[in-house]
Amino acid sequence: MTAQTLKDLLATDVAGRTVLIRSDLNVPLEGTTVTDDGRIRASLPAIRDLAEAGAKVIVMAHLGRPKGTVDPAFSLAPVAARMSELLGREVRLAADVTGQDARAQATALSSGEVLLLENVRFDPRETSKDDAQRAELAAEMAALAGEDGAYVGDAFGAVHRKHASVFDVAAQLPAHQGPLVATELQVLTRLTETPEREYVVVLGGSKVSDKLAVIDNLLDTADTLLIGGGMVFTFLAAQGHRVGSSLLEEDQLETVKEYLRRSEQGAARILLPTDIVMASGFAKDAEHEVLPVDALTTGAHGDAAMGLDIGPDSARAFAAQIREAKTVFWNGPMGVFEFEAFAAGTRTVAESLTEATANGGLSVVGGGDSAAAVRTLGFQDDAFGHISTGGGASLEYLEGKQLPGVAALTGSEA
């Protein structure tokens, strides 16, 4: 079944109707300051279109993992303030999710006004494994919209979760697919079904265990896998290299050895770094040096040395692969990009993706830390073909999993 879209909803008369929209506003904070408003900006077009069409807009979102309890550190108050600035109109914040204040403010909404409910994860029913509990909360959410209400699912970063505001509420109201979800699915469909060759995947981040299923799948669909970040040390150790005090998942060594064997036998080529930036410890001012992968513990810090970035030779080799690719998917930084001394590998990879884009290729930045990295390092969003708003959801789609939030919008099973 084809999903109804926001465009379909706007083609009807939404003036005066209340529309619940699930957005992804899970942004990084320092105190009460939003440090990367990329997800807010990405969510605003759908909210703005509804408000300008005269709908009464109620936005639902989560922030962090408060584990079903009210925690002021995870309040959406800073998000509401930033949304108001960017939207150019007041975004009110309810003091609760579906409680007395949310109901009162929903009832008082006028056409074109926007209300943001407090963090949906403050209510333990949002993430409950009990279908009845989630359905109960979803019914309360739907009640805020009233009998003529509608629902728009636009939080791609949450569609891999079977949560009340993502999955269950779609059964309570006429459901529509938001533009962010639609765009993400179009891009991911190209990656999984019709990637233009050569198709290069760049994987980084801290743990290989976080990406086991996607590596397993990509070995059969991609042409080349470039491995960096903390996860690379499990690959290097699987090849017999000593990695010092670098991040190592010993329980994944046999799995990684099998990936390497599959690659040698004709699956996607796995390209690993040839040099690493080894540091005296995990600190922005740590002493560091570049060492070849077969001598990572022979430097000044011996077995205590810790790898915090791919080396310059590796970065250049990775960049050469990426620049020539017709399709590139990148998920996970190459090093500790938050520390300037260990950001070079990630910066080089990001720059090469922009060059691939300029050469007519499709470059996809897979959300999460990768999206944060390109913005932190000063790259503009439009320099890439697509920046995903959902790292985990993107990976699960590439694994071949059905995403509950997507299935809910089409009435499919999840």
N, C-alpha and C positions, 0 to 999 in steps of 0.2 A: 504493500500500500504506500502511495506517495504522501509525504507529509504536507499538511497545510502550512503555509509560510506566513511570515509577518506581512509580506506584500499582499497576500490573500486577505488577511485580516484588515489591513488598511484600505482595501478596496471596498469594504463595507463601511457603514456609518458608525465609527467608534466614538463619536462625540458623546460625552456623558456616560459612556460605559467604563467600568473599572477593569483594568487589565493588569493581571499579575505577571511580572516578568522575572525570570530567574537569571541573574547576571553573575559574572565572575568578577568579584571585586576583592579577591584574595591578594592584596598587595603588601609589599614589605613596609614596615614601619620602624622608625627610630623615635621612641617615645610616642608622641602624638603627631609626628610628621610622616607623611607618605613619601618614601624615598624613590619610588618608581611608580608613576601613575599610568603606565602603559595599559594595564588591564582596564582601568577606569575609562581612559580615552577610547579604547576599543568597544566598550559597552555602551557608550553614550549615543551613537547614531540611532539605535533602535529605540532607546528611551526618548530621545528628542523627537523622533518621528511620531511616536504615539502621543506625546504631550502636545505637539503642534497640531495634531489631528483632533485634539479636544478630548482625548481619553483621560481618565483619572488613573494615574500610573502608580502601582505599588511594586517596588523593587525588593526582591529577596536575594540574599547573598550570605556567604560565610566568610570568616576571617580566621585563619589558623585552626588550631585544634583545642578548643576549650573543654572538650570531653563532656559535653552535656551540662555544664554548670555556668552560671553567670560570672564572668571574669572581666573586670573593667579593662584589663590589658588587651582584650580582644574585641573591644567595642568598635562598632562601625562609625562612631562619631567623627574620627578624622577623615574617613572616606566620604561621609555625607558633606563635610565642609569642602573637600576638594571637588566633589561632584558639583556642588553649588557654584563654585568658581568657574569650572570648565563649562557647565551647562548654561550659565548666565541666568539661572533662575533658582529660587530656593528649593533645596531638597530637604524636606523635613525628616527627622529620625524618630521612629517610635521607640519607646523605652523598653519594649518587649517584642516577642515574636508574633504571637497571636492573642496576647492578653488584653487586659482592659484598655491600655493606652493605644495599642495597635488598632483595636476595634473602634475606639473613639475617633482616632485620627483618620482611619479609613472612611468612616461615615461622614466626616467633615470635609473630605476632599472635594474640590471643585474641578471642573473640566480644565485640563492642561496642567494640573498640579502633580507633583511627584512626592511620594512618600517612600522612604527606605525603612524596612523593618530591621530591628536589631538582629545581630548575628544569629542565623537560624540554628547554628550548632550550640547555642545556649540552651536549646530544648533537646533533651536526650532522645526524644522520639525521632528527631531528624535523621539520625544515623543508626537507629535501632535495627537489629536483625529480625525483630518481630514485625511481620507484615501488618498486623492489626494496629500496633502502636504507630507505625508510620502512616497508615491510612487515616487514623484518628487525627493526627496533626495535619495531614493534607486536607482533610475535610474542614478543619478550622481555617486553614489558609484560603481555601476556596470560598469559604463563607465571607471573607473580607471583600471578595469581589462581587458578591451578590448573585442573584439569579441570572443576570444578563452579562456576567463576567466572562473573561477569556484568559488563557494562559499562553505565555510565550517562553519557550526554552531557549535561552541565548548564552548559557554558561558552558561553553565547550570544555573548559577546564574541570568541570564536575560531572560530565555526562557518563563517565565510567563508574560512577557511584550510584548504587540503588538507594537513594536518599529521598525523603519525603518531598522536598522542594524540587527535586529533579525528576523523579520517577512517578511517585504516587499521585501528586497533584494533577498530573497530565490526564489521569483517568477521571478527575472530578470536574473538569471544565473543558470547553472546546480548546484543543491544544494546537499550537503553531510553532514551527521551527523558526528561530531567530536567524538573522543574517550571519552572525559569527559562526554558529553551528553549521549553517549551509556552506559557507566559504571553506571552513575547515574540512568538511566532508568531501567537497570537490577536489581540494588539494590532495588529501590523503588517498582518495580514489585514484588519482593520477599516479601517486607513488606506488600503490599496490597493484594496480591493474595495467596501466599503460605508461610506465616510466620511459622517457626517451633515454637512450643509451649514449654515452656511458653513465651508469647510475652509481654514484659514490655516496656512501653513508659515513658520517663522522660521528663517532661515539666517544664520550668522555664522562666526566663526573667521577664520583668517589668509588662506587662499588660495582663490580661486575655482576653481583647477585641481583642488583636492581634491573638488569637488562638481559638476563638469561634468555627469556622467551623471545625477545625481539631479535637478539643475535641469532638464535636458532632459526627463526623465520627468514631473516635477511640473508643468511648464508645461501638461501635458495632463490632469492629474488634480486639482490643487488649484484653489482659487478665487483666492487671493491669496498672493504670496510677499513677505515682508518681509526685506530684505537689510541686514545690518549687519556689524560686525567689520571686520577688515582687508580682506576680500574686496570690501567695498563700493567701495573706491577704484578698482578696475578698472571697475566699473559707472559711477561718476561720471566717470572719464576717458573712457569710451566715449560719454558724453553731451557731452563737450567741456569738462568742468571741469578746472581746474588743481588738483592734489592735493598739491603740495609734495613733501616727502620721505616721504610716506605709502607704505605697501606697495602696489606696483603691478606687475601682471603684464602687461607690454606685449604678450607673445605671445598673450594671451587676449582682446585687445580686440575683434577681429573676431567671435569666438565670442559674446562678451557683447553686441555690437551686434545679432547675430542673435537672441539671446534677447529683447532689448528690442523688436525688430521683431515677433517672434511674439506678444509680449504685446500690442502695439498692434493686432495683427490678430485678436485674439479669444482668445488663450490666457490662462492665469492672469495676473491683474494683478500687476505688479511694482511694489512701493512702496519707494522709496529714501529715505534721510534727507534732511531739508531743512537740518539744521545738524550740525556736527561739533565735538567738543572737540579743538582743535589745540594741540599741545605743543611745547616747545623741543627735546625729545628723548625717548628711551625711558628714562624713569626715574620712580620713584614720586613724587619731589619736583619733577618738571619744571614750569616755568612753563607755564601753559596758559590758553586763552581759548576761548569759544564763537564760532564764525563760521558764517555761512550758506554753503551749498555752492558758491554762485557767487562766493565771495570768500575761499576758504580760504588764499590766500597773501597777503592784504592786511593781516594782523595784524602783531604785534610781531616775529615771526620770519620773515616773508616766505616765500621758497621753501624755507627750511630747516624750516618747520613740519611737524609729523608728527601725523596724526590717530590718536588713541588711544581714542576712544569716540564713539558717536552723541551728538548734543546733546539737551538737555532737550525741545525742541519735537518732535523726532523720536521720542523715547522715549514722549512722551504720545500721539502719533499712532499709534505701533505698539501701545501698550497699549489704545487704544480699539478697534482692529481685533481684538485678541486677546480682549478681554473679551466681545465680542459673538459670537465664533465658537462653533460647536458642536463642532468638531474642530480641535485645534492640535497641530502637531508642531514641536518646536524642536531645532535642532542647531547649536551654535556660539555662543559669547558675543558680545555686541555691542561689547565693548571689552576693554581689558586689566584684567579684573576683579580680578586679583591686586593691583593698585595701587588703593588706596581712591579716589584722585582721579579714576580712570577706570573706576569700577565702577557708576556710577549707571544707565547704559543697561541693563546686564545685570540689575541689581537691579529696575528698573522692569518689564522683560520678564518676569522670574521672578514678580514680584508679580501681574502681570496674568494669568499662567497659573493661579495659585492662585485668582484671582477667576473665571476661566472654569470651573474645576473646581467651585467653589462654586455657580455658576449652572447646573450640570448638564451641562456640556460635557466632552468627553474631552480631557485635556491630556497630551501625551507629551513627556517630556524625553529627547532622543536620545542619552544616554550621553556618555562621554568628557569633554571640557571642560565641557559643559553641566551634566552631573551634578555634577562637581566644583564648578562655580560656585554652584549652588543650595545646596550644603552649606557651602561657604566663606562664603557670604553669610548663612547662618543659617536657611535654610528647612528645614522638616521634610519628609521624603520623602512622608508621607501627605497633604501639601497638594496633591499633584499626582496626576493619574489614574494615571500610570505613569512610572517612571524606568527607562530602558533600561540594561542592563549592558553593552551593546555598541554603541558609536557607529559604528564602521566597518561592522559586520555589519548594523546597522539601515539605513544608507545604501545598502548593496549590495542589500538586500531591496527597498527603495523604488525602486531602479534597475530592478528586475525580474530580477535575477540569481538563479540557483539557488545555494544555499549548500551547499558540500560536506559540512559537518558535519551538516546537516539531512538531506541526501540519504542519507548513510551510515546514519542511524537508521531509514530506511524501506526500505533496500535499493535505492534509486533510483540512476540514473546521475548522476555529477557531472562 
